[in-house]
Amino acid sequence: MPAPERAYALFESHTDGMRLHAALRKAGVPHEICPTPRDLDESCGIALRFDAERSAVVEGISRECPVPVRIVRRGRTTNTDGGDAVKGA
């Protein structure tokens, strides 16, 4: 069985990352804090990694906080402002 696709929440600041981490933990959304993969971004240095199928839930909680975040699956980025972009395009 293949591993589930992973997604990353990327932030402009460490504080934003920790705020979303606390909100996701409170909501019971499984995730983990990890270093930001350099092939995805050179942001604040931390990211939250989670199963990609939970992307909509993570994005919704980020809007409630509110925490500006980019949700990234390898090669595809979704911004919380509703924009959608392909990294490197």
trRosetta pair geometry for C-beta under 8 A, 3 or more apart (Angstrom, degrees):
i j d omega theta_ij theta_ji phi_ij phi_ji
3 6 7.8 -13 135 -34 111 98
4 51 4.7 -12 128 -133 143 103
4 52 6.9 -165 155 24 93 85
4 53 6.9 -71 -168 -2 125 109
5 51 7.3 87 74 -165 57 64
5 52 4.0 -27 103 13 100 138
5 53 7.6 112 59 -32 94 75
5 73 6.3 17 160 -144 119 119
6 49 5.7 -2 -176 -170 120 100
6 50 7.1 145 -155 77 73 26
6 51 6.7 -68 -108 -110 53 35
6 52 6.1 139 175 -40 4 89
6 73 7.6 154 92 -128 44 74
7 49 7.4 158 81 -151 40 54
7 50 5.9 -28 63 68 87 76
7 51 7.3 25 17 127 92 20
7 52 4.1 115 -33 -102 105 69
7 54 7.6 -154 42 63 125 76
7 55 5.1 27 47 -83 176 103
7 58 7.6 -172 98 36 128 152
7 71 5.8 10 169 -177 126 91
7 72 6.5 158 -164 79 75 41
7 73 4.9 -47 -103 -78 87 76
8 34 7.7 -88 -122 63 106 116
8 36 7.4 112 174 -133 140 66
8 37 6.7 -131 -62 15 165 107
8 40 6.1 51 62 153 149 171
8 47 4.5 -3 -169 170 110 136
8 48 6.9 144 -158 72 57 46
8 49 5.5 -24 -99 -97 75 68
8 50 8.0 147 -92 22 30 69
8 71 7.4 158 81 -155 44 47
8 72 4.8 -20 62 62 94 96
8 73 7.9 158 18 -81 73 32
9 17 7.5 150 108 -124 103 78
9 20 6.2 -122 134 122 152 155
9 31 7.9 -1 10 -154 121 144
9 47 6.2 157 70 -169 53 75
9 48 4.2 0 45 52 110 101
9 50 7.4 28 -15 11 101 112
9 58 5.8 -133 -67 164 127 135
9 62 7.1 -176 -145 -73 133 137
9 69 4.9 -18 -166 -171 99 130
9 70 7.3 146 -157 73 49 44
9 71 5.8 -23 -98 -98 68 67
9 72 7.9 167 -88 18 20 77
10 36 6.1 77 -123 -128 96 117
10 40 6.6 -157 -71 131 139 117
10 41 4.9 79 -151 31 152 158
10 43 5.1 142 -180 1 101 156
10 47 5.4 -26 -92 -113 63 103
10 69 6.7 135 63 -165 45 70
10 70 4.6 -23 59 61 102 97
10 71 7.9 -176 16 -80 78 19
10 72 5.9 31 -12 -4 118 122
11 14 7.4 137 99 -79 132 18
11 16 4.2 178 -157 88 128 115
11 17 4.3 -141 18 -58 154 86
11 20 7.4 -164 -75 12 129 131
11 43 5.9 139 73 152 45 141
11 44 5.4 -33 93 21 91 128
11 46 7.0 -6 41 78 118 82
11 47 7.4 177 8 -104 85 54
11 67 7.3 -39 -115 168 114 110
11 68 7.4 118 -136 90 71 72
11 69 6.0 -34 -85 -110 75 75
11 70 8.0 -166 -66 22 32 77
12 16 6.3 57 50 18 72 149
12 43 6.2 -103 -101 -156 32 107
12 44 6.2 84 145 -40 22 110
12 68 6.6 11 5 88 115 117
13 16 4.7 101 63 2 85 99
13 17 7.2 -148 100 -3 50 85
13 44 5.2 122 -135 -86 16 147
14 17 5.6 -56 -155 36 36 115
14 18 6.4 30 153 -16 69 107
14 44 4.9 -162 -51 162 63 134
14 45 6.9 -10 -81 54 99 100
14 46 5.9 79 -123 19 76 122
15 18 5.9 -58 -147 39 30 107
15 19 6.3 34 153 -22 65 106
16 19 5.6 -54 -148 34 31 113
16 20 6.5 24 157 -12 65 104
16 44 7.6 151 45 -2 101 157
16 67 4.8 138 -163 -157 89 103
16 68 6.5 -47 -145 54 149 70
16 69 7.1 -178 154 -74 120 82
17 20 6.2 -59 -150 39 29 104
17 21 6.2 35 151 -23 64 108
17 33 7.4 94 158 -128 115 102
17 44 6.5 -149 -18 77 128 137
17 46 4.6 129 148 92 169 116
17 47 7.1 -102 -127 -101 128 20
17 48 6.6 172 -157 -34 88 95
18 21 5.3 -48 -143 34 35 119
18 22 6.5 38 156 -20 64 101
18 46 7.9 45 -50 89 74 155
19 22 6.0 -54 -153 34 29 110
19 23 6.5 25 151 -15 63 108
19 65 5.7 110 141 -170 113 137
19 67 5.2 172 92 -85 118 130
20 23 5.5 -55 -146 40 37 111
20 24 6.1 36 156 -19 70 106
20 48 6.3 -116 106 -14 117 150
20 58 7.7 54 -180 -167 121 89
20 61 7.0 112 -150 114 84 105
20 62 5.6 0 -115 -101 121 86
20 65 6.2 -76 -89 -54 69 162
20 67 4.6 -129 -61 73 100 164
20 69 6.3 66 -75 -71 158 140
21 24 6.0 -57 -145 38 26 108
21 25 6.3 27 156 -19 63 108
21 31 7.3 -139 -125 95 69 126
21 33 6.0 7 -110 -72 139 107
21 48 6.0 -173 -84 -89 82 125
22 25 5.8 -55 -146 37 29 112
22 26 6.3 31 155 -20 64 107
23 26 5.7 -53 -148 36 30 113
23 27 6.3 21 155 -11 64 111
23 61 5.2 159 133 168 120 114
23 62 7.7 148 80 -83 146 43
23 64 7.2 163 -166 82 142 106
23 65 5.3 -94 -51 -86 160 109
23 67 7.5 -161 14 -4 144 132
24 27 5.7 -62 -145 45 31 106
24 29 4.2 -80 -164 62 88 113
24 31 5.2 -3 140 22 150 137
24 48 6.9 130 12 -170 160 154
24 50 7.9 -122 -162 -72 150 144
24 58 6.7 4 -100 -118 122 83
24 61 6.0 120 -81 110 70 160
25 28 7.7 40 180 -70 30 27
25 29 7.7 -81 -61 49 23 72
25 31 7.9 -102 -64 49 67 101
27 57 7.8 179 133 168 141 109
27 61 5.8 -108 -7 -106 161 139
29 50 7.0 -3 152 -131 102 147
29 54 6.2 140 -162 -178 108 139
29 57 5.9 176 -114 127 132 126
29 58 6.5 156 162 -81 155 76
29 61 6.9 -123 -8 -16 152 158
30 50 6.5 138 101 -136 68 95
30 51 7.2 37 85 2 111 103
30 54 7.4 -171 58 -43 79 167
31 48 4.9 15 168 177 132 106
31 49 6.5 154 -164 75 77 42
31 50 4.1 -41 -105 -76 89 107
31 54 7.8 -135 -70 98 96 147
31 58 7.4 103 -78 -100 140 122
32 48 7.1 155 76 -156 32 63
32 49 5.3 -21 62 58 86 94
32 50 7.6 159 17 -72 63 62
33 46 5.9 -19 -167 -167 98 116
33 47 7.6 145 -157 78 52 40
33 48 6.1 -39 -97 -101 52 67
33 49 8.0 134 -127 15 5 82
34 46 7.3 138 76 -157 32 66
34 47 5.6 -31 71 68 81 88
34 48 7.4 121 22 -122 80 20
34 49 4.8 17 12 -12 132 120
35 45 6.5 -49 -144 176 76 68
35 46 6.7 -71 -116 -108 35 47
35 47 7.0 24 126 20 21 94
36 40 6.6 -125 176 71 84 108
36 41 5.6 -70 174 74 128 93
36 42 7.5 144 110 -118 135 22
36 43 5.4 -174 -117 49 168 93
36 44 7.2 122 -27 63 141 56
36 45 5.7 -142 11 -157 110 16
36 46 6.2 41 -37 77 89 4
36 47 4.4 115 -95 -32 67 109
37 40 4.5 70 78 6 98 110
37 41 7.7 76 73 30 65 68
37 47 7.1 -39 3 16 71 156
38 41 7.8 -110 -141 67 29 33
38 42 6.5 34 -141 -85 74 77
40 47 7.6 44 82 -85 142 158
40 72 5.2 119 -161 127 125 159
40 74 7.6 -94 -87 -107 105 58
40 87 6.9 -88 -144 -110 57 167
41 47 7.9 127 52 -79 118 124
41 70 7.4 131 -69 70 153 137
41 72 7.2 -165 -24 -32 116 161
43 47 7.7 100 59 -73 126 90
48 58 7.5 -177 100 -147 129 135
50 54 5.1 -77 144 69 124 127
50 55 7.8 163 89 -73 112 54
50 58 6.1 158 53 -62 153 141
51 54 5.1 84 72 2 84 104
52 55 5.6 -3 -171 -37 55 112
52 73 5.3 49 -121 -100 128 119
54 57 4.8 -53 -170 43 76 118
54 58 5.7 78 131 -25 89 100
55 58 5.8 -58 -146 39 30 109
55 59 6.1 30 157 -19 67 109
55 71 5.1 110 -154 175 101 146
55 73 7.4 -51 -80 -48 144 107
55 78 7.1 86 171 42 127 142
56 59 5.7 -54 -144 39 30 113
56 60 6.3 34 155 -22 64 106
57 60 5.8 -55 -150 35 29 112
57 61 6.5 25 155 -15 64 106
58 61 5.9 -56 -148 38 30 107
58 62 6.3 33 153 -23 64 106
58 69 7.7 -102 145 113 99 154
58 71 6.4 130 92 -102 120 124
59 62 5.6 -53 -148 33 31 114
59 63 6.7 32 153 -20 63 102
59 69 7.3 -149 -114 80 61 119
59 71 5.6 -60 -72 -32 102 143
59 78 6.9 -40 -94 113 140 125
59 80 6.1 179 -154 -107 87 83
60 63 5.9 -55 -155 32 33 110
60 64 6.7 32 150 -19 65 105
61 64 5.5 -53 -150 34 38 114
61 65 6.7 52 151 -37 66 97
62 65 5.8 -41 -154 13 35 119
62 66 7.0 51 152 -158 57 57
62 67 4.8 -90 -154 66 80 91
62 68 7.6 88 167 -119 115 7
62 69 4.5 -83 -149 19 154 131
62 80 5.5 -111 109 -100 125 141
63 66 5.8 -14 -165 -121 34 92
63 80 6.0 178 -73 -168 84 116
67 80 8.0 146 93 -37 57 169
68 80 5.9 -155 -142 45 53 131
69 80 5.4 77 53 -35 71 126
70 77 5.5 -12 180 -165 113 107
70 78 7.1 154 -164 76 63 43
70 79 5.5 -30 -110 -100 81 66
70 80 7.5 -112 -81 -13 39 80
71 77 7.2 145 79 -159 50 53
71 78 4.6 -15 62 62 101 98
71 79 8.0 -166 23 -78 73 18
71 80 7.7 101 -12 -60 95 75
72 76 7.1 159 -154 85 55 49
72 77 5.0 -15 -103 -104 82 77
72 78 7.8 -169 -75 24 39 65
72 87 7.0 41 -139 -45 116 132
73 76 4.8 2 61 57 95 99
75 86 6.5 -13 168 -155 69 90
75 87 6.3 -131 -141 40 26 101
76 84 7.8 -13 -174 -170 92 92
76 86 6.0 -39 -108 -112 57 69
76 87 7.4 -116 -64 0 10 89
77 84 7.3 157 89 -159 61 48
77 85 5.0 -18 69 70 109 82
77 86 7.0 158 20 -112 87 17
77 87 5.4 100 -26 -52 118 87
78 83 7.6 164 -159 89 48 54
78 84 5.6 -14 -110 -109 71 76
79 82 7.0 -27 86 42 86 27
79 83 4.2 12 45 58 122 96
79 84 7.3 -141 19 -70 80 33
79 85 7.1 37 -19 9 107 104
85 89 6.5 -157 -179 54 84 115
86 89 4.2 66 76 -15 97 131
